[in-house]
């Protein structure tokens, strides 16, 4: 028999329906069962002979087939409770020659086990899609607002008001501040308070991208621009940020060659992807940030003067945490709320002694260091109050040296009760301790520790080798 010219036999069709895994029922306009397959009957605990000709609601628990047969309104992916389980049902009106004659219903999953089997097969695909979706959203959405910038100190309040005031400007912004002061939070808040808020916010850390990749990362590349180039090319971050804001963090670490290309973007409002022959127009507001002294770098010739003036249209200088008197406790409370969600804890408090100790510390790592200290404390906390004993060692031992008053000795001279060593040995001990403290604050990140100490990466690694710090 040639299947191309002959009709499929009825018993073939019935077997195909059963093999397809669908449980099917057909009713007329009155909701009387005209057809039901054996697989559905097995699930219901009845037989085809007993079901045919009976009202559908007498055979199938909680059925709505008779309703669909009268209304002609389909019901897709509807929960259908049967035998104590929620099935997934589809119900379609059956229209023949333009006339509503009944309805067709299917049950996709006979039981929760079928559903779990199906779910497990696709779960890893769903998780992968969600991962990339979240990553993409994170890269193009600004999540901080001015309400997230905590502090009432005069110096911080003045800076915050300035940032709010210039948010709606289209001019470039240069944010200066030590590492850990919250430069990206300010950039994010400025974007969210601007007319560009509904468009992308794209943060780029210029120090973390290898120099040979920075141009293609910022400006993209054309297909065939270099060996291994992606087919069809790749959009750069400036294209992704079009009509929005691009945040260039650690702009002071951008190589000179890239500085000239960035200057062209600021002047011409267009980019040239690697390997491309034609420029692409972009409408992007640039917010740059650095912990370096750009004016000194300009004098040294390591940062272009013309680029500095292009970026320094609006300058915002964030004060370090040690200069924000009264803000440390407020920020700590806010950070604890964030950490409580991370650790599934509630009601964590700071003792009065801890608040005093936190206020005494110099906070070289600023808010980032403070958050690390609090997180470390929660990890060793048994109750709900952080005490001195829960703080890192370098804060626990943070004591003011007191010296007994001695006659004929100037009160301004402080004498430490310690053996006299050579100046070289003393300096080496201090230097090693400074490196260890910086690494502790930076959670072991050597690049970040080098920044805190304001030394070059190569010199920092050399010092670590000298003092056997791994």
C-alpha positions in Angstrom: 0.0 0.0 0.0 1.3 3.4 -0.9 0.8 5.8 1.9 1.0 8.8 -0.4 -2.1 7.8 -2.3 -4.2 5.9 0.3 -5.9 7.1 3.5 -4.3 6.0 6.8 -6.4 3.2 8.3 -8.5 4.1 11.4 -6.8 1.6 13.7 -3.4 3.1 12.6 -4.6 6.6 13.6 -5.8 5.3 17.0 -2.4 3.6 17.6 -0.5 6.7 16.5 -2.5 8.8 19.0 -1.7 6.3 21.8 2.0 6.2 21.0 2.1 10.0 20.9 1.5 10.0 24.6 -1.5 12.3 24.5 -4.7 11.4 26.4 -7.5 12.5 24.1 -11.3 12.9 24.5 -13.9 14.2 21.9 -17.4 15.4 22.9 -20.4 16.7 21.0 -22.2 20.0 21.6 -24.0 18.5 24.6 -20.8 17.3 26.2 -21.4 13.6 25.5 -18.3 11.5 24.8 -18.0 10.5 21.2 -14.4 9.3 21.4 -11.8 8.6 24.1 -8.6 6.7 23.6 -7.5 3.7 25.6 -4.5 5.5 27.2 -6.9 8.1 28.7 -9.2 5.4 29.9 -6.4 3.4 31.6 -5.4 6.6 33.4 -9.0 7.2 34.5 -9.5 3.6 35.6 -12.3 2.8 33.1 -12.7 1.4 29.6 -13.5 2.8 26.2 -16.8 0.9 26.2 -18.0 2.3 29.5 -17.0 5.9 28.6 -18.5 6.3 25.1 -21.9 7.8 25.1 -21.7 9.1 28.7 -21.7 12.8 29.8 -18.0 13.8 30.0 -18.4 15.2 33.6 -19.5 11.7 34.7 -16.3 10.1 33.4 -13.6 12.8 33.8 -13.4 14.5 37.2 -13.6 18.4 37.1 -14.0 18.3 33.3 -14.8 21.5 31.4 -15.2 19.9 28.0 -18.9 20.4 28.0 -18.4 24.1 28.7 -15.9 24.5 25.8 -18.3 22.6 23.5 -21.0 25.2 24.2 -18.9 28.5 24.4 -16.4 27.7 21.6 -13.6 29.3 23.7 -10.4 27.3 23.8 -8.6 26.8 27.1 -4.8 26.2 26.8 -2.3 24.8 29.4 -5.1 24.8 32.0 -4.5 23.1 35.4 -6.9 20.2 35.6 -7.2 18.4 39.0 -7.7 14.6 38.5 -7.3 11.9 41.1 -5.5 14.3 43.5 -3.0 15.6 41.0 -2.9 18.7 38.8 -2.7 17.8 35.1 -1.9 20.1 32.2 -4.9 20.1 29.9 -5.7 21.7 26.5 -9.3 22.1 25.3 -10.2 23.1 21.8 -13.6 23.8 20.2 -14.2 21.5 17.3 -15.5 23.5 14.3 -16.4 21.6 11.1 -17.5 23.4 7.9 -17.8 26.6 10.0 -20.1 25.0 12.6 -19.3 24.4 16.3 -20.0 20.6 16.7 -18.2 19.8 19.9 -14.7 19.9 21.6 -11.4 18.1 21.7 -9.4 17.8 24.9 -5.9 16.5 25.6 -4.0 15.8 28.8 -0.3 16.4 28.4 0.9 14.8 31.6 -0.8 11.9 33.3 0.8 12.3 36.7 3.4 14.4 38.5 6.1 11.8 37.7 5.6 12.5 34.0 5.8 16.2 34.6 9.0 15.9 36.7 10.6 13.7 34.0 9.8 16.4 31.4 10.9 19.2 33.8 14.2 17.5 34.6 15.0 17.1 30.9 14.6 20.8 30.2 15.6 22.3 33.5 19.3 22.6 32.7 18.4 24.4 29.5 16.1 26.8 31.4 18.8 27.5 33.9 21.3 28.2 31.2 18.9 30.6 29.4 18.2 32.4 32.8 21.9 32.6 33.5 22.6 34.4 30.2 19.5 36.5 30.5 20.5 37.7 34.0 24.0 38.3 32.9 22.8 40.4 29.9 20.4 42.4 32.1 23.1 43.0 34.6 25.4 44.3 31.9 23.0 46.8 30.6 20.8 47.9 33.5 21.7 50.3 36.3 20.7 49.0 39.7 21.7 51.8 42.1 19.8 55.0 42.8 20.6 58.0 44.9 18.5 56.5 47.7 21.2 53.7 47.9 23.9 56.3 48.7 23.9 56.3 52.4 25.4 59.2 54.5 24.6 62.4 56.3 28.0 63.9 56.7 28.4 67.4 55.2 31.2 66.4 52.8 29.2 63.4 51.4 25.9 65.3 51.3 27.4 68.1 49.2 28.9 65.6 46.7 25.6 63.7 46.5 23.6 66.9 45.8 26.1 67.9 43.0 25.7 64.5 41.4 21.9 64.7 41.5 22.1 68.2 40.0 24.2 67.2 37.0 22.3 64.0 36.3 20.2 65.4 33.4 23.2 67.0 31.7 24.6 65.3 28.7 28.2 66.3 29.5 31.0 63.9 30.5 31.5 63.3 34.2 34.7 62.5 35.9 34.4 60.7 39.3 37.5 60.8 41.5 37.9 58.8 44.7 39.9 56.2 46.5 39.3 52.5 45.8 36.1 51.3 47.5 34.4 54.7 47.9 31.5 53.8 45.6 32.4 55.4 42.3 30.3 52.9 40.3 27.3 53.4 42.6 27.5 57.2 41.9 27.7 56.5 38.2 24.8 54.2 38.3 22.7 56.6 40.3 23.5 59.5 37.9 22.4 57.3 35.0 19.1 56.3 36.7 18.3 59.9 37.5 18.9 61.0 33.9 16.9 61.1 30.7 18.9 58.1 29.6 17.6 55.9 32.4 15.5 53.6 30.2 18.5 52.8 28.0 21.6 50.7 28.8 24.1 51.4 31.5 27.3 49.6 30.6 30.2 49.5 33.1 33.7 48.7 31.9 36.7 48.2 34.1 39.6 49.5 32.0 42.2 47.9 34.3 40.7 44.4 34.1 40.7 44.0 30.3 44.1 43.0 28.6 45.5 45.8 26.5 45.3 43.9 23.3 41.6 43.2 23.8 40.5 46.6 25.0 39.9 48.1 21.5 37.7 45.2 20.3 35.9 45.1 23.6 35.0 48.8 23.5 34.5 49.3 19.8 33.7 45.8 18.5 35.1 44.2 15.3 34.2 43.2 11.8 34.0 39.6 10.6 37.5 38.5 9.5 39.2 41.3 11.5 41.7 38.9 13.0 42.2 35.1 13.3 39.4 33.6 15.4 37.1 36.6 14.9 33.4 35.6 15.3 31.4 35.2 12.2 29.4 38.3 11.5 31.6 40.3 13.8 30.8 41.5 17.3 29.3 44.7 18.8 31.5 46.7 21.1 30.4 48.1 24.4 29.9 51.6 22.9 27.3 50.2 20.5 25.6 48.2 23.3 25.4 51.4 25.3 23.9 53.5 22.5 21.5 56.2 23.8 22.5 55.2 27.3 25.6 55.6 29.5 29.0 53.9 29.5 31.0 53.9 32.7 34.7 53.7 32.2 36.1 52.7 35.6 39.9 53.0 36.2 40.3 55.3 33.2 43.8 56.1 34.5 44.8 52.6 33.6 43.8 53.0 29.9 46.9 52.7 27.6 47.9 55.9 25.7 47.0 54.4 22.3 43.5 53.7 23.4 43.2 57.2 25.0 43.6 58.8 21.5 40.8 56.6 20.1 38.5 57.4 23.1 39.2 61.1 22.4 37.9 60.6 18.9 34.7 59.1 20.2 34.2 62.1 22.5 34.9 64.5 19.6 33.2 62.9 16.7 30.5 60.8 18.4 31.4 57.8 16.3 33.4 54.6 16.6 35.4 52.5 14.2 35.2 48.8 14.9 38.5 46.8 14.5 38.9 45.8 10.8 36.0 48.0 9.7 36.1 50.6 6.8 33.2 52.7 8.0 32.6 54.5 11.2 29.4 54.0 13.3 27.6 56.9 15.0 26.9 56.4 18.7 25.0 58.5 21.2 26.6 57.7 24.5 27.2 59.7 27.7 30.6 58.9 29.2 31.1 58.7 32.9 34.8 58.0 33.8 36.3 57.2 37.2 39.7 56.7 38.7 41.5 56.6 42.0 44.7 58.0 40.4 45.8 61.6 40.2 45.2 62.4 36.5 46.7 65.9 36.8 50.0 64.3 37.9 49.7 61.7 35.1 49.2 64.5 32.5 52.4 66.2 33.8 54.2 62.8 33.6 53.0 62.2 30.0 51.1 59.0 30.9 47.6 60.5 30.4 46.6 62.7 27.4 45.9 66.3 28.4 43.3 66.8 25.7 41.4 63.7 26.9 41.6 64.8 30.5 39.9 68.1 29.7 37.3 66.4 27.6 36.4 64.1 30.5 36.8 66.7 33.3 33.7 68.7 32.3 31.9 67.8 35.5 34.2 66.6 38.3 32.8 64.8 41.3 35.2 63.9 44.2 33.9 61.3 46.6 35.4 61.7 50.1 37.1 58.7 51.7 35.2 57.0 54.5 37.7 58.2 57.2 36.5 61.8 56.3 32.8 61.0 56.6 32.3 61.5 60.3 29.1 60.0 61.6 28.5 57.9 58.4 30.3 54.7 59.4 27.5 53.5 61.7 24.8 54.3 59.1 26.6 52.5 56.3 27.3 49.5 58.6 23.6 49.1 59.4 22.8 49.2 55.6 25.5 46.7 54.8 24.3 44.4 57.6 20.8 44.4 56.0 22.4 43.3 52.7 24.5 40.7 54.4 21.5 39.4 56.4 19.9 38.4 53.1 23.0 36.7 52.0 23.4 34.7 55.2 19.7 34.2 55.9 20.0 36.0 59.2 17.9 38.6 60.9 18.4 41.2 63.6 22.2 41.5 63.6 23.5 44.4 65.6 26.7 46.1 66.4 27.9 46.6 70.0 28.8 50.1 71.2 32.4 49.0 71.5 32.5 47.8 67.9 30.9 51.1 66.6 33.6 53.0 68.5 36.3 50.7 67.0 35.0 51.1 63.5 35.0 54.9 63.9 38.6 54.8 65.1 39.9 52.9 62.0 41.4 54.7 59.0 39.6 52.5 56.4 42.2 52.5 53.6 39.9 50.2 51.7 36.9 52.4 52.4 33.3 50.9 52.1 34.6 47.8 50.4 36.9 47.1 53.4 34.0 47.8 55.8 31.8 45.3 54.0 34.5 42.7 54.1 35.0 43.3 57.9 31.3 42.9 58.6 31.0 39.8 56.4 33.9 38.2 58.2 32.3 39.0 61.5 29.0 37.4 60.6 30.8 34.2 59.6 32.1 33.8 63.1 29.0 35.2 64.9 27.0 32.9 67.2 24.4 35.3 68.5 23.0 38.4 67.0 25.4 41.1 68.3 28.9 41.7 66.7 31.5 42.2 69.5 35.1 43.1 69.3 36.1 39.4 69.4 34.3 38.9 66.1 36.3 41.5 64.2 39.4 40.6 62.2 42.7 40.5 64.1 44.0 43.8 62.8 41.0 45.6 64.2 40.9 43.6 67.4 44.5 44.7 68.2 43.8 48.3 67.2 44.9 49.9 70.4 46.3 53.3 71.2 49.7 53.1 72.7 49.7 54.7 76.1 53.0 55.7 77.7 53.6 56.5 81.4 54.4 60.1 82.0 58.1 60.5 82.8 59.8 63.6 84.2 62.0 65.7 81.9 60.4 63.9 78.8 58.4 65.9 76.3 54.7 64.7 76.4 54.6 64.7 72.6 57.2 62.1 72.4 55.8 58.5 72.3 58.2 55.7 73.2 57.3 52.2 72.2 58.4 49.4 74.5 60.2 47.4 71.8 63.8 46.3 71.1 65.9 48.6 69.0 66.5 47.3 65.5 68.3 48.6 62.5 66.2 51.1 60.4 66.3 48.7 57.5 64.8 45.8 59.6 62.2 48.1 61.1 61.1 49.4 57.7 60.9 45.9 56.3 58.6 44.8 59.1 56.3 47.7 58.6 56.3 47.2 54.8 55.4 43.5 55.2 52.6 44.2 57.7 51.2 46.9 55.3 51.1 44.3 52.5 49.4 41.7 54.7 46.8 44.3 55.8 46.1 45.3 52.2 45.7 41.7 51.1 43.3 41.1 54.0 41.2 44.1 53.1 41.2 43.0 49.4 40.3 39.4 50.2 43.6 38.2 48.8 43.3 40.1 45.5 46.8 41.2 44.8 45.9 43.7 42.1 43.4 45.4 44.4 45.9 45.3 47.3 48.5 47.0 45.0 46.0 49.7 44.3 45.3 50.2 48.0 49.0 50.7 48.6 49.3 52.9 45.5 52.2 50.8 44.1 52.6 49.2 40.6 51.6 45.6 40.1 55.2 44.5 39.2 56.7 46.2 42.3 53.9 44.7 44.5 54.6 41.1 43.3 58.4 41.7 43.8 57.7 42.7 47.4 55.5 39.7 48.0 58.3 37.4 46.7 60.9 39.1 49.0 58.7 38.6 52.1 57.5 35.1 51.0 53.8 36.3 50.9 51.8 33.9 48.7 
